[in-house]
Amino acid sequence: MNISSLYSPVKAENSNTTIASGTTSTTAISQERKLWASYPFKLISDTGLSARPDVSRDHYVIKFTKDMALIHNIVLRGLNASYNQCLAVAPNTPAARDFLIFNQCVFEMLKSHHDMEEDHLFPALENALGQPGAMADNVREHHDFHDGLVRFHDYVFLTEPSNYDGSTLLAILKSFGSLVEKHLHNEIAPLYDLHIIESDTLRALWNGVEKHYQPNFDKYRHIPLAMTCADNAFEIDGQVSPFPPLPTFAAYIVKFLWGRKFSGAWDFAPSYFNGQLRVQHE
């Protein structure tokens, strides 16, 4: 069977490249793939460390802040992948089903991250700082895009593949995406203010919060999403920091052990399981 015959070519917005989508093994030929991972929602490449000579270079807050930026970039790449491919997906196809699942996972990643912050991380940090309300600005920014996030949830979870409409999804992404981008950037640099907490205390605090966060991860959805929305060649503060920090063989284990259940969804992700950006879909 000629797979390309099953596809419905569509021009993606802001792209001169024709993309075609239609099966679980999505073919979307694009020489602009690297751009798609970083546009329109800008990735975080500078945490603001160079402007903080008061922060000891061996304090755990540096790793903590960079890891938070890396997590935020995973979310931003997921949103970018959705934004740049949503018009190319034809309704009533296996690709529409897989693309909706991909977007469900992006929603779950963003929502669970902010729930973790509000329920566990921020209260723990305020307690360690002895400053109730110190993280209130971050919570307020969560509220700024709450309604858009609800619309995103409702569309990607309640829409049947037969009723999928890329223009509707694009409008939803436009309604809240820039607010998410602004928040994810705003949250990073102020984290260096946490350097007044003892380094080992901050490390233990974050390790404790992660124990609450990890059980909420669906290994068939969230781990594959995190790995395929990473870019292990991307620089933050002038340094490449592969994330998640896993050995090379782990990518193959995740792909074949956990990634197979929703394999079609990861065809829409910007990277392979090893964190290498796709230049084109194969």
Phi, psi and omega in degrees: 000137175278104185301323184298337180289346181271359189259154178246097184296135179218146174281127176282146180299140179062029180221144175265006184258133176276131180245146179232136182222147177175350178228175180295333175259080191292132174254117179224088186286126183205125174274002181251022186301318182295323176296319183300329180288339187237013183220142003273350183269111189295138178279160180271117180244353182219119181274351182092010182298323183297338180268007183237072177294345180282350182267121178298133185288356175250011180280142181298339181301334180292313177295319180302313182293317179295319178299321178295320177296321179295319177296316179299322180294327176299315178297315182296321177295322178298315178295320178297318180298320178294311182303315188276352180241351189298326181284344185270351184270124181277141178291160175060039177228160173303327179297322178298318177299313182293322180293322176296320177296317177304314180292325174302318181292323176297315177302311183299321179296312181295314182295315182293327178295315181287327174296319177300317180296310185290323186273331188232306188293306184298315176300321180293320179292317179297323178293317180293325178282338187069031184228085177303134179085003183298333182257014186297326180298323179296318180295320179298322179292328174302320182292333182300325182247016181302312184296319178295323179293324176296317179297320177299312178303309185298321182291311187284338179266331187258346181279131174281146178308327180292337182255006183300137177221113184298326180295323178294315179295320179299317179298322178294315180299321178294331185288336183226348186300317181293330177289322175296315179304311180302314181295314183296330175284314184300329187287340192283297188304319180297344179297337178294341175296343179286359181295347177285346171280140178305140184304312181293328178294317179295320178299313180295322179299312181294320178298323178292320179295321180299329179294330176281330187282316188299321180298340179278356180278125172274115187295341179271347183240306190279323179292313175300322179297314181300320183285327182268000172247016175264163174220102187283004174251000184282137182260135170237128185055036176078008181231142174278130181227091179305135183206133000295147184283082183236150175295157185304318184296337181297329179299320181286325177296312180297316182301313187268339180268313185249335184280345186288330185301318179239044188303325180296330180295324185283349173295340179269353181286154184283347184228163169282174181295339179273008177082011177269126180299138173284136170272331175206156173284144178244000000 
